[in-house]
Amino acid sequence: MDYKVEEVNSGIFTCTLRANEVEKVINKMESDGYKFESMEPVVGRCCLCFSRYKMIVVFSK
């Protein structure tokens, strides 16, 4: 089984995750033949001092 992980970043100024951006990634990967497995929100860093949310989305094929 082949797994692929995609990362969706939050907005630069608002630092919020947008559902439509996550949905775009899911739809694109499904059109490429991948199946959605799971997703997990994580807190990353931007410029080494600002926290920023990211969504990790896992697909399989």
PDBQT receptor file of N, H, CA, C and O in Angstrom, charges set to zero:
ATOM      1  N   MET A   1       0.847  -1.174   0.000  1.00  0.00    +0.000 N 
ATOM      2  CA  MET A   1       0.000   0.000   0.000  1.00  0.00    +0.000 C 
ATOM      3  C   MET A   1       0.893   1.237   0.000  1.00  0.00    +0.000 C 
ATOM      4  O   MET A   1       1.914   1.280   0.686  1.00  0.00    +0.000 OA
ATOM      5  N   ASP A   2       0.501   2.225  -0.766  1.00  0.00    +0.000 N 
ATOM      6  H   ASP A   2      -0.328   2.190  -1.323  1.00  0.00    +0.000 HD
ATOM      7  CA  ASP A   2       1.252   3.463  -0.906  1.00  0.00    +0.000 C 
ATOM      8  C   ASP A   2       0.550   4.558  -0.101  1.00  0.00    +0.000 C 
ATOM      9  O   ASP A   2      -0.643   4.800  -0.280  1.00  0.00    +0.000 OA
ATOM     10  N   TYR A   3       1.300   5.218   0.788  1.00  0.00    +0.000 N 
ATOM     11  H   TYR A   3       2.270   5.022   0.933  1.00  0.00    +0.000 HD
ATOM     12  CA  TYR A   3       0.743   6.304   1.589  1.00  0.00    +0.000 C 
ATOM     13  C   TYR A   3       1.342   7.626   1.151  1.00  0.00    +0.000 C 
ATOM     14  O   TYR A   3       2.504   7.696   0.750  1.00  0.00    +0.000 OA
ATOM     15  N   LYS A   4       0.534   8.675   1.232  1.00  0.00    +0.000 N 
ATOM     16  H   LYS A   4      -0.410   8.619   1.558  1.00  0.00    +0.000 HD
ATOM     17  CA  LYS A   4       0.996  10.017   0.907  1.00  0.00    +0.000 C 
ATOM     18  C   LYS A   4       0.456  10.974   1.956  1.00  0.00    +0.000 C 
ATOM     19  O   LYS A   4      -0.706  10.881   2.353  1.00  0.00    +0.000 OA
ATOM     20  N   VAL A   5       1.299  11.890   2.402  1.00  0.00    +0.000 N 
ATOM     21  H   VAL A   5       2.243  11.965   2.080  1.00  0.00    +0.000 HD
ATOM     22  CA  VAL A   5       0.924  12.862   3.423  1.00  0.00    +0.000 C 
ATOM     23  C   VAL A   5       0.970  14.250   2.809  1.00  0.00    +0.000 C 
ATOM     24  O   VAL A   5       1.965  14.633   2.194  1.00  0.00    +0.000 OA
ATOM     25  N   GLU A   6      -0.097  14.993   2.976  1.00  0.00    +0.000 N 
ATOM     26  H   GLU A   6      -0.905  14.682   3.476  1.00  0.00    +0.000 HD
ATOM     27  CA  GLU A   6      -0.178  16.370   2.497  1.00  0.00    +0.000 C 
ATOM     28  C   GLU A   6      -0.323  17.294   3.706  1.00  0.00    +0.000 C 
ATOM     29  O   GLU A   6      -0.959  16.946   4.700  1.00  0.00    +0.000 OA
ATOM     30  N   GLU A   7       0.271  18.460   3.599  1.00  0.00    +0.000 N 
ATOM     31  H   GLU A   7       0.788  18.743   2.791  1.00  0.00    +0.000 HD
ATOM     32  CA  GLU A   7       0.222  19.441   4.678  1.00  0.00    +0.000 C 
ATOM     33  C   GLU A   7      -0.549  20.665   4.201  1.00  0.00    +0.000 C 
ATOM     34  O   GLU A   7      -0.262  21.209   3.134  1.00  0.00    +0.000 OA
ATOM     35  N   VAL A   8      -1.526  21.094   4.989  1.00  0.00    +0.000 N 
ATOM     36  H   VAL A   8      -1.759  20.652   5.855  1.00  0.00    +0.000 HD
ATOM     37  CA  VAL A   8      -2.307  22.288   4.664  1.00  0.00    +0.000 C 
ATOM     38  C   VAL A   8      -1.979  23.340   5.716  1.00  0.00    +0.000 C 
ATOM     39  O   VAL A   8      -2.189  23.117   6.908  1.00  0.00    +0.000 OA
ATOM     40  N   ASN A   9      -1.467  24.476   5.278  1.00  0.00    +0.000 N 
ATOM     41  H   ASN A   9      -1.297  24.657   4.310  1.00  0.00    +0.000 HD
ATOM     42  CA  ASN A   9      -1.079  25.541   6.199  1.00  0.00    +0.000 C 
ATOM     43  C   ASN A   9      -2.239  26.476   6.491  1.00  0.00    +0.000 C 
ATOM     44  O   ASN A   9      -3.171  26.603   5.697  1.00  0.00    +0.000 OA
ATOM     45  N   SER A  10      -2.167  27.121   7.633  1.00  0.00    +0.000 N 
ATOM     46  H   SER A  10      -1.410  27.018   8.278  1.00  0.00    +0.000 HD
ATOM     47  CA  SER A  10      -3.175  28.113   7.986  1.00  0.00    +0.000 C 
ATOM     48  C   SER A  10      -2.874  29.419   7.258  1.00  0.00    +0.000 C 
ATOM     49  O   SER A  10      -1.832  29.560   6.617  1.00  0.00    +0.000 OA
ATOM     50  N   GLY A  11      -3.794  30.364   7.365  1.00  0.00    +0.000 N 
ATOM     51  H   GLY A  11      -4.640  30.249   7.885  1.00  0.00    +0.000 HD
ATOM     52  CA  GLY A  11      -3.603  31.654   6.728  1.00  0.00    +0.000 C 
ATOM     53  C   GLY A  11      -2.420  32.410   7.319  1.00  0.00    +0.000 C 
ATOM     54  O   GLY A  11      -2.114  32.257   8.502  1.00  0.00    +0.000 OA
ATOM     55  N   ILE A  12      -1.760  33.214   6.515  1.00  0.00    +0.000 N 
ATOM     56  H   ILE A  12      -2.008  33.338   5.554  1.00  0.00    +0.000 HD
ATOM     57  CA  ILE A  12      -0.566  33.930   6.960  1.00  0.00    +0.000 C 
ATOM     58  C   ILE A  12      -0.894  34.948   8.048  1.00  0.00    +0.000 C 
ATOM     59  O   ILE A  12      -0.182  35.023   9.049  1.00  0.00    +0.000 OA
ATOM     60  N   PHE A  13      -1.932  35.714   7.877  1.00  0.00    +0.000 N 
ATOM     61  H   PHE A  13      -2.511  35.652   7.064  1.00  0.00    +0.000 HD
ATOM     62  CA  PHE A  13      -2.241  36.771   8.824  1.00  0.00    +0.000 C 
ATOM     63  C   PHE A  13      -3.238  36.335   9.899  1.00  0.00    +0.000 C 
ATOM     64  O   PHE A  13      -3.167  36.803  11.036  1.00  0.00    +0.000 OA
ATOM     65  N   THR A  14      -4.159  35.452   9.548  1.00  0.00    +0.000 N 
ATOM     66  H   THR A  14      -4.217  35.072   8.625  1.00  0.00    +0.000 HD
ATOM     67  CA  THR A  14      -5.181  35.052  10.522  1.00  0.00    +0.000 C 
ATOM     68  C   THR A  14      -4.776  33.835  11.336  1.00  0.00    +0.000 C 
ATOM     69  O   THR A  14      -5.302  33.626  12.428  1.00  0.00    +0.000 OA
ATOM     70  N   CYS A  15      -3.852  33.028  10.828  1.00  0.00    +0.000 N 
ATOM     71  H   CYS A  15      -3.424  33.198   9.940  1.00  0.00    +0.000 HD
ATOM     72  CA  CYS A  15      -3.388  31.796  11.481  1.00  0.00    +0.000 C 
ATOM     73  C   CYS A  15      -4.532  30.834  11.787  1.00  0.00    +0.000 C 
ATOM     74  O   CYS A  15      -4.498  30.121  12.790  1.00  0.00    +0.000 OA
ATOM     75  N   THR A  16      -5.540  30.817  10.924  1.00  0.00    +0.000 N 
ATOM     76  H   THR A  16      -5.567  31.396  10.109  1.00  0.00    +0.000 HD
ATOM     77  CA  THR A  16      -6.645  29.874  11.089  1.00  0.00    +0.000 C 
ATOM     78  C   THR A  16      -6.663  28.916   9.905  1.00  0.00    +0.000 C 
ATOM     79  O   THR A  16      -6.335  29.286   8.777  1.00  0.00    +0.000 OA
ATOM     80  N   LEU A  17      -7.050  27.689  10.187  1.00  0.00    +0.000 N 
ATOM     81  H   LEU A  17      -7.316  27.389  11.103  1.00  0.00    +0.000 HD
ATOM     82  CA  LEU A  17      -7.201  26.694   9.127  1.00  0.00    +0.000 C 
ATOM     83  C   LEU A  17      -8.541  26.907   8.448  1.00  0.00    +0.000 C 
ATOM     84  O   LEU A  17      -9.564  27.064   9.114  1.00  0.00    +0.000 OA
ATOM     85  N   ARG A  18      -8.536  26.914   7.149  1.00  0.00    +0.000 N 
ATOM     86  H   ARG A  18      -7.705  26.787   6.607  1.00  0.00    +0.000 HD
ATOM     87  CA  ARG A  18      -9.773  27.107   6.398  1.00  0.00    +0.000 C 
ATOM     88  C   ARG A  18     -10.245  25.769   5.851  1.00  0.00    +0.000 C 
ATOM     89  O   ARG A  18      -9.471  25.015   5.261  1.00  0.00    +0.000 OA
ATOM     90  N   ALA A  19     -11.509  25.490   6.051  1.00  0.00    +0.000 N 
ATOM     91  H   ALA A  19     -12.138  26.102   6.530  1.00  0.00    +0.000 HD
ATOM     92  CA  ALA A  19     -12.082  24.214   5.616  1.00  0.00    +0.000 C 
ATOM     93  C   ALA A  19     -12.007  24.058   4.111  1.00  0.00    +0.000 C 
ATOM     94  O   ALA A  19     -11.783  22.951   3.620  1.00  0.00    +0.000 OA
ATOM     95  N   ASN A  20     -12.189  25.139   3.367  1.00  0.00    +0.000 N 
ATOM     96  H   ASN A  20     -12.371  26.038   3.766  1.00  0.00    +0.000 HD
ATOM     97  CA  ASN A  20     -12.163  25.022   1.907  1.00  0.00    +0.000 C 
ATOM     98  C   ASN A  20     -10.778  24.649   1.390  1.00  0.00    +0.000 C 
ATOM     99  O   ASN A  20     -10.679  23.981   0.362  1.00  0.00    +0.000 OA
ATOM    100  N   GLU A  21      -9.707  25.057   2.066  1.00  0.00    +0.000 N 
ATOM    101  H   GLU A  21      -9.787  25.601   2.901  1.00  0.00    +0.000 HD
ATOM    102  CA  GLU A  21      -8.356  24.677   1.645  1.00  0.00    +0.000 C 
ATOM    103  C   GLU A  21      -8.112  23.197   1.899  1.00  0.00    +0.000 C 
ATOM    104  O   GLU A  21      -7.500  22.518   1.075  1.00  0.00    +0.000 OA
ATOM    105  N   VAL A  22      -8.588  22.693   3.036  1.00  0.00    +0.000 N 
ATOM    106  H   VAL A  22      -9.086  23.245   3.705  1.00  0.00    +0.000 HD
ATOM    107  CA  VAL A  22      -8.466  21.272   3.349  1.00  0.00    +0.000 C 
ATOM    108  C   VAL A  22      -9.284  20.459   2.350  1.00  0.00    +0.000 C 
ATOM    109  O   VAL A  22      -8.836  19.417   1.873  1.00  0.00    +0.000 OA
ATOM    110  N   GLU A  23     -10.474  20.939   2.042  1.00  0.00    +0.000 N 
ATOM    111  H   GLU A  23     -10.838  21.786   2.430  1.00  0.00    +0.000 HD
ATOM    112  CA  GLU A  23     -11.347  20.248   1.096  1.00  0.00    +0.000 C 
ATOM    113  C   GLU A  23     -10.730  20.193  -0.303  1.00  0.00    +0.000 C 
ATOM    114  O   GLU A  23     -10.871  19.186  -0.998  1.00  0.00    +0.000 OA
ATOM    115  N   LYS A  24     -10.051  21.260  -0.722  1.00  0.00    +0.000 N 
ATOM    116  H   LYS A  24      -9.937  22.078  -0.158  1.00  0.00    +0.000 HD
ATOM    117  CA  LYS A  24      -9.394  21.276  -2.029  1.00  0.00    +0.000 C 
ATOM    118  C   LYS A  24      -8.325  20.187  -2.118  1.00  0.00    +0.000 C 
ATOM    119  O   LYS A  24      -8.209  19.501  -3.133  1.00  0.00    +0.000 OA
ATOM    120  N   VAL A  25      -7.548  20.038  -1.045  1.00  0.00    +0.000 N 
ATOM    121  H   VAL A  25      -7.642  20.595  -0.220  1.00  0.00    +0.000 HD
ATOM    122  CA  VAL A  25      -6.493  19.018  -1.039  1.00  0.00    +0.000 C 
ATOM    123  C   VAL A  25      -7.108  17.625  -1.095  1.00  0.00    +0.000 C 
ATOM    124  O   VAL A  25      -6.634  16.764  -1.836  1.00  0.00    +0.000 OA
ATOM    125  N   ILE A  26      -8.158  17.404  -0.318  1.00  0.00    +0.000 N 
ATOM    126  H   ILE A  26      -8.543  18.104   0.284  1.00  0.00    +0.000 HD
ATOM    127  CA  ILE A  26      -8.819  16.093  -0.303  1.00  0.00    +0.000 C 
ATOM    128  C   ILE A  26      -9.403  15.774  -1.677  1.00  0.00    +0.000 C 
ATOM    129  O   ILE A  26      -9.231  14.661  -2.174  1.00  0.00    +0.000 OA
ATOM    130  N   ASN A  27     -10.085  16.725  -2.291  1.00  0.00    +0.000 N 
ATOM    131  H   ASN A  27     -10.225  17.630  -1.887  1.00  0.00    +0.000 HD
ATOM    132  CA  ASN A  27     -10.682  16.504  -3.614  1.00  0.00    +0.000 C 
ATOM    133  C   ASN A  27      -9.616  16.256  -4.681  1.00  0.00    +0.000 C 
ATOM    134  O   ASN A  27      -9.799  15.401  -5.548  1.00  0.00    +0.000 OA
ATOM    135  N   LYS A  28      -8.507  16.994  -4.628  1.00  0.00    +0.000 N 
ATOM    136  H   LYS A  28      -8.358  17.688  -3.925  1.00  0.00    +0.000 HD
ATOM    137  CA  LYS A  28      -7.438  16.807  -5.606  1.00  0.00    +0.000 C 
ATOM    138  C   LYS A  28      -6.823  15.419  -5.483  1.00  0.00    +0.000 C 
ATOM    139  O   LYS A  28      -6.596  14.749  -6.491  1.00  0.00    +0.000 OA
ATOM    140  N   MET A  29      -6.554  14.986  -4.262  1.00  0.00    +0.000 N 
ATOM    141  H   MET A  29      -6.739  15.530  -3.443  1.00  0.00    +0.000 HD
ATOM    142  CA  MET A  29      -5.927  13.684  -4.064  1.00  0.00    +0.000 C 
ATOM    143  C   MET A  29      -6.879  12.550  -4.442  1.00  0.00    +0.000 C 
ATOM    144  O   MET A  29      -6.449  11.540  -5.000  1.00  0.00    +0.000 OA
ATOM    145  N   GLU A  30      -8.160  12.708  -4.143  1.00  0.00    +0.000 N 
ATOM    146  H   GLU A  30      -8.509  13.528  -3.690  1.00  0.00    +0.000 HD
ATOM    147  CA  GLU A  30      -9.132  11.680  -4.519  1.00  0.00    +0.000 C 
ATOM    148  C   GLU A  30      -9.281  11.600  -6.036  1.00  0.00    +0.000 C 
ATOM    149  O   GLU A  30      -9.497  10.515  -6.577  1.00  0.00    +0.000 OA
ATOM    150  N   SER A  31      -9.171  12.726  -6.724  1.00  0.00    +0.000 N 
ATOM    151  H   SER A  31      -8.996  13.607  -6.285  1.00  0.00    +0.000 HD
ATOM    152  CA  SER A  31      -9.236  12.684  -8.188  1.00  0.00    +0.000 C 
ATOM    153  C   SER A  31      -7.989  12.011  -8.778  1.00  0.00    +0.000 C 
ATOM    154  O   SER A  31      -8.029  11.504  -9.899  1.00  0.00    +0.000 OA
ATOM    155  N   ASP A  32      -6.886  12.007  -8.023  1.00  0.00    +0.000 N 
ATOM    156  H   ASP A  32      -6.854  12.418  -7.112  1.00  0.00    +0.000 HD
ATOM    157  CA  ASP A  32      -5.662  11.321  -8.449  1.00  0.00    +0.000 C 
ATOM    158  C   ASP A  32      -5.671   9.840  -8.078  1.00  0.00    +0.000 C 
ATOM    159  O   ASP A  32      -4.705   9.127  -8.350  1.00  0.00    +0.000 OA
ATOM    160  N   GLY A  33      -6.759   9.375  -7.458  1.00  0.00    +0.000 N 
ATOM    161  H   GLY A  33      -7.544   9.955  -7.237  1.00  0.00    +0.000 HD
ATOM    162  CA  GLY A  33      -6.887   7.955  -7.142  1.00  0.00    +0.000 C 
ATOM    163  C   GLY A  33      -6.541   7.576  -5.724  1.00  0.00    +0.000 C 
ATOM    164  O   GLY A  33      -6.525   6.388  -5.400  1.00  0.00    +0.000 OA
ATOM    165  N   TYR A  34      -6.263   8.536  -4.867  1.00  0.00    +0.000 N 
ATOM    166  H   TYR A  34      -6.276   9.500  -5.130  1.00  0.00    +0.000 HD
ATOM    167  CA  TYR A  34      -5.946   8.247  -3.478  1.00  0.00    +0.000 C 
ATOM    168  C   TYR A  34      -7.206   8.208  -2.626  1.00  0.00    +0.000 C 
ATOM    169  O   TYR A  34      -8.207   8.843  -2.957  1.00  0.00    +0.000 OA
ATOM    170  N   LYS A  35      -7.157   7.469  -1.540  1.00  0.00    +0.000 N 
ATOM    171  H   LYS A  35      -6.344   6.953  -1.270  1.00  0.00    +0.000 HD
ATOM    172  CA  LYS A  35      -8.279   7.359  -0.608  1.00  0.00    +0.000 C 
ATOM    173  C   LYS A  35      -7.918   8.078   0.684  1.00  0.00    +0.000 C 
ATOM    174  O   LYS A  35      -6.829   7.879   1.223  1.00  0.00    +0.000 OA
ATOM    175  N   PHE A  36      -8.820   8.909   1.182  1.00  0.00    +0.000 N 
ATOM    176  H   PHE A  36      -9.705   9.071   0.744  1.00  0.00    +0.000 HD
ATOM    177  CA  PHE A  36      -8.602   9.633   2.432  1.00  0.00    +0.000 C 
ATOM    178  C   PHE A  36      -8.522   8.648   3.589  1.00  0.00    +0.000 C 
ATOM    179  O   PHE A  36      -9.380   7.775   3.722  1.00  0.00    +0.000 OA
ATOM    180  N   GLU A  37      -7.496   8.781   4.430  1.00  0.00    +0.000 N 
ATOM    181  H   GLU A  37      -6.799   9.490   4.322  1.00  0.00    +0.000 HD
ATOM    182  CA  GLU A  37      -7.324   7.921   5.599  1.00  0.00    +0.000 C 
ATOM    183  C   GLU A  37      -7.612   8.666   6.898  1.00  0.00    +0.000 C 
ATOM    184  O   GLU A  37      -8.489   8.264   7.663  1.00  0.00    +0.000 OA
ATOM    185  N   SER A  38      -6.883   9.740   7.148  1.00  0.00    +0.000 N 
ATOM    186  H   SER A  38      -6.170  10.066   6.526  1.00  0.00    +0.000 HD
ATOM    187  CA  SER A  38      -7.068  10.493   8.401  1.00  0.00    +0.000 C 
ATOM    188  C   SER A  38      -6.447  11.876   8.276  1.00  0.00    +0.000 C 
ATOM    189  O   SER A  38      -5.736  12.173   7.316  1.00  0.00    +0.000 OA
ATOM    190  N   MET A  39      -6.731  12.720   9.274  1.00  0.00    +0.000 N 
ATOM    191  H   MET A  39      -7.308  12.479  10.054  1.00  0.00    +0.000 HD
ATOM    192  CA  MET A  39      -6.088  14.028   9.351  1.00  0.00    +0.000 C 
ATOM    193  C   MET A  39      -5.891  14.406  10.806  1.00  0.00    +0.000 C 
ATOM    194  O   MET A  39      -6.643  13.979  11.683  1.00  0.00    +0.000 OA
ATOM    195  N   GLU A  40      -4.879  15.205  11.048  1.00  0.00    +0.000 N 
ATOM    196  H   GLU A  40      -4.268  15.552  10.336  1.00  0.00    +0.000 HD
ATOM    197  CA  GLU A  40      -4.501  15.578  12.405  1.00  0.00    +0.000 C 
ATOM    198  C   GLU A  40      -4.028  17.027  12.417  1.00  0.00    +0.000 C 
ATOM    199  O   GLU A  40      -3.131  17.386  11.655  1.00  0.00    +0.000 OA
ATOM    200  N   PRO A  41      -4.622  17.872  13.277  1.00  0.00    +0.000 N 
ATOM    201  CA  PRO A  41      -4.125  19.246  13.381  1.00  0.00    +0.000 C 
ATOM    202  C   PRO A  41      -2.867  19.274  14.245  1.00  0.00    +0.000 C 
ATOM    203  O   PRO A  41      -2.800  18.593  15.269  1.00  0.00    +0.000 OA
ATOM    204  N   VAL A  42      -1.880  20.050  13.841  1.00  0.00    +0.000 N 
ATOM    205  H   VAL A  42      -1.934  20.603  13.009  1.00  0.00    +0.000 HD
ATOM    206  CA  VAL A  42      -0.639  20.221  14.594  1.00  0.00    +0.000 C 
ATOM    207  C   VAL A  42      -0.296  21.702  14.643  1.00  0.00    +0.000 C 
ATOM    208  O   VAL A  42      -0.779  22.495  13.836  1.00  0.00    +0.000 OA
ATOM    209  N   VAL A  43       0.541  22.055  15.602  1.00  0.00    +0.000 N 
ATOM    210  H   VAL A  43       0.933  21.411  16.258  1.00  0.00    +0.000 HD
ATOM    211  CA  VAL A  43       1.006  23.434  15.715  1.00  0.00    +0.000 C 
ATOM    212  C   VAL A  43       2.448  23.468  15.236  1.00  0.00    +0.000 C 
ATOM    213  O   VAL A  43       3.313  22.798  15.800  1.00  0.00    +0.000 OA
ATOM    214  N   GLY A  44       2.701  24.245  14.200  1.00  0.00    +0.000 N 
ATOM    215  H   GLY A  44       1.998  24.789  13.742  1.00  0.00    +0.000 HD
ATOM    216  CA  GLY A  44       4.045  24.391  13.661  1.00  0.00    +0.000 C 
ATOM    217  C   GLY A  44       4.605  25.749  14.023  1.00  0.00    +0.000 C 
ATOM    218  O   GLY A  44       4.017  26.485  14.816  1.00  0.00    +0.000 OA
ATOM    219  N   ARG A  45       5.726  26.073  13.449  1.00  0.00    +0.000 N 
ATOM    220  H   ARG A  45       6.204  25.476  12.805  1.00  0.00    +0.000 HD
ATOM    221  CA  ARG A  45       6.375  27.362  13.695  1.00  0.00    +0.000 C 
ATOM    222  C   ARG A  45       6.539  28.132  12.393  1.00  0.00    +0.000 C 
ATOM    223  O   ARG A  45       6.773  27.552  11.332  1.00  0.00    +0.000 OA
ATOM    224  N   CYS A  46       6.413  29.437  12.495  1.00  0.00    +0.000 N 
ATOM    225  H   CYS A  46       6.223  29.908  13.357  1.00  0.00    +0.000 HD
ATOM    226  CA  CYS A  46       6.636  30.334  11.373  1.00  0.00    +0.000 C 
ATOM    227  C   CYS A  46       7.647  31.384  11.839  1.00  0.00    +0.000 C 
ATOM    228  O   CYS A  46       7.427  32.035  12.861  1.00  0.00    +0.000 OA
ATOM    229  N   CYS A  47       8.712  31.550  11.131  1.00  0.00    +0.000 N 
ATOM    230  H   CYS A  47       8.890  31.021  10.302  1.00  0.00    +0.000 HD
ATOM    231  CA  CYS A  47       9.776  32.503  11.480  1.00  0.00    +0.000 C 
ATOM    232  C   CYS A  47      10.384  32.203  12.853  1.00  0.00    +0.000 C 
ATOM    233  O   CYS A  47      10.880  33.110  13.522  1.00  0.00    +0.000 OA
ATOM    234  N   LEU A  48      10.349  30.965  13.264  1.00  0.00    +0.000 N 
ATOM    235  H   LEU A  48       9.947  30.228  12.720  1.00  0.00    +0.000 HD
ATOM    236  CA  LEU A  48      10.948  30.466  14.503  1.00  0.00    +0.000 C 
ATOM    237  C   LEU A  48      10.349  31.022  15.793  1.00  0.00    +0.000 C 
ATOM    238  O   LEU A  48      10.766  30.607  16.874  1.00  0.00    +0.000 OA
ATOM    239  N   CYS A  49       9.393  31.938  15.724  1.00  0.00    +0.000 N 
ATOM    240  H   CYS A  49       9.054  32.275  14.845  1.00  0.00    +0.000 HD
ATOM    241  CA  CYS A  49       8.850  32.468  16.977  1.00  0.00    +0.000 C 
ATOM    242  C   CYS A  49       7.324  32.496  17.016  1.00  0.00    +0.000 C 
ATOM    243  O   CYS A  49       6.745  32.557  18.100  1.00  0.00    +0.000 OA
ATOM    244  N   PHE A  50       6.669  32.455  15.875  1.00  0.00    +0.000 N 
ATOM    245  H   PHE A  50       7.140  32.405  14.994  1.00  0.00    +0.000 HD
ATOM    246  CA  PHE A  50       5.210  32.488  15.841  1.00  0.00    +0.000 C 
ATOM    247  C   PHE A  50       4.663  31.080  15.655  1.00  0.00    +0.000 C 
ATOM    248  O   PHE A  50       5.118  30.338  14.784  1.00  0.00    +0.000 OA
ATOM    249  N   SER A  51       3.687  30.717  16.475  1.00  0.00    +0.000 N 
ATOM    250  H   SER A  51       3.317  31.320  17.182  1.00  0.00    +0.000 HD
ATOM    251  CA  SER A  51       3.047  29.414  16.274  1.00  0.00    +0.000 C 
ATOM    252  C   SER A  51       2.021  29.535  15.159  1.00  0.00    +0.000 C 
ATOM    253  O   SER A  51       1.398  30.579  14.968  1.00  0.00    +0.000 OA
ATOM    254  N   ARG A  52       1.861  28.426  14.420  1.00  0.00    +0.000 N 
ATOM    255  H   ARG A  52       2.368  27.578  14.575  1.00  0.00    +0.000 HD
ATOM    256  CA  ARG A  52       0.968  28.433  13.274  1.00  0.00    +0.000 C 
ATOM    257  C   ARG A  52       0.357  27.043  13.140  1.00  0.00    +0.000 C 
ATOM    258  O   ARG A  52       1.065  26.038  13.211  1.00  0.00    +0.000 OA
ATOM    259  N   TYR A  53      -0.949  26.990  12.947  1.00  0.00    +0.000 N 
ATOM    260  H   TYR A  53      -1.524  27.807  12.889  1.00  0.00    +0.000 HD
ATOM    261  CA  TYR A  53      -1.630  25.707  12.816  1.00  0.00    +0.000 C 
ATOM    262  C   TYR A  53      -1.447  25.139  11.429  1.00  0.00    +0.000 C 
ATOM    263  O   TYR A  53      -1.386  25.863  10.436  1.00  0.00    +0.000 OA
ATOM    264  N   LYS A  54      -1.359  23.792  11.387  1.00  0.00    +0.000 N 
ATOM    265  H   LYS A  54      -1.409  23.204  12.194  1.00  0.00    +0.000 HD
ATOM    266  CA  LYS A  54      -1.268  23.068  10.133  1.00  0.00    +0.000 C 
ATOM    267  C   LYS A  54      -2.162  21.841  10.256  1.00  0.00    +0.000 C 
ATOM    268  O   LYS A  54      -2.403  21.340  11.354  1.00  0.00    +0.000 OA
ATOM    269  N   MET A  55      -2.646  21.371   9.124  1.00  0.00    +0.000 N 
ATOM    270  H   MET A  55      -2.450  21.778   8.232  1.00  0.00    +0.000 HD
ATOM    271  CA  MET A  55      -3.430  20.136   9.099  1.00  0.00    +0.000 C 
ATOM    272  C   MET A  55      -2.639  19.126   8.288  1.00  0.00    +0.000 C 
ATOM    273  O   MET A  55      -2.287  19.376   7.136  1.00  0.00    +0.000 OA
ATOM    274  N   ILE A  56      -2.363  17.983   8.900  1.00  0.00    +0.000 N 
ATOM    275  H   ILE A  56      -2.649  17.780   9.837  1.00  0.00    +0.000 HD
ATOM    276  CA  ILE A  56      -1.685  16.883   8.236  1.00  0.00    +0.000 C 
ATOM    277  C   ILE A  56      -2.756  15.922   7.751  1.00  0.00    +0.000 C 
ATOM    278  O   ILE A  56      -3.532  15.402   8.554  1.00  0.00    +0.000 OA
ATOM    279  N   VAL A  57      -2.808  15.678   6.438  1.00  0.00    +0.000 N 
ATOM    280  H   VAL A  57      -2.178  16.100   5.787  1.00  0.00    +0.000 HD
ATOM    281  CA  VAL A  57      -3.836  14.825   5.839  1.00  0.00    +0.000 C 
ATOM    282  C   VAL A  57      -3.145  13.604   5.217  1.00  0.00    +0.000 C 
ATOM    283  O   VAL A  57      -2.205  13.751   4.436  1.00  0.00    +0.000 OA
ATOM    284  N   VAL A  58      -3.615  12.398   5.567  1.00  0.00    +0.000 N 
ATOM    285  H   VAL A  58      -4.379  12.278   6.202  1.00  0.00    +0.000 HD
ATOM    286  CA  VAL A  58      -2.996  11.154   5.100  1.00  0.00    +0.000 C 
ATOM    287  C   VAL A  58      -3.921  10.458   4.105  1.00  0.00    +0.000 C 
ATOM    288  O   VAL A  58      -5.125  10.328   4.327  1.00  0.00    +0.000 OA
ATOM    289  N   PHE A  59      -3.311  10.009   2.990  1.00  0.00    +0.000 N 
ATOM    290  H   PHE A  59      -2.333  10.114   2.810  1.00  0.00    +0.000 HD
ATOM    291  CA  PHE A  59      -4.036   9.305   1.940  1.00  0.00    +0.000 C 
ATOM    292  C   PHE A  59      -3.354   7.974   1.665  1.00  0.00    +0.000 C 
ATOM    293  O   PHE A  59      -2.167   7.808   1.947  1.00  0.00    +0.000 OA
ATOM    294  N   SER A  60      -4.107   7.026   1.114  1.00  0.00    +0.000 N 
ATOM    295  H   SER A  60      -5.071   7.161   0.885  1.00  0.00    +0.000 HD
ATOM    296  CA  SER A  60      -3.530   5.738   0.712  1.00  0.00    +0.000 C 
ATOM    297  C   SER A  60      -3.999   5.409  -0.690  1.00  0.00    +0.000 C 
ATOM    298  O   SER A  60      -4.993   5.943  -1.182  1.00  0.00    +0.000 OA
ATOM    299  N   LYS A  61      -3.238   4.495  -1.332  1.00  0.00    +0.000 N 
ATOM    300  H   LYS A  61      -2.430   4.061  -0.933  1.00  0.00    +0.000 HD
ATOM    301  CA  LYS A  61      -3.575   4.086  -2.694  1.00  0.00    +0.000 C 
ATOM    302  C   LYS A  61      -3.325   2.601  -2.826  1.00  0.00    +0.000 C 
ATOM    303  O   LYS A  61      -3.542   2.031  -3.896  1.00  0.00    +0.000 OA
TER     304      LYS A  61
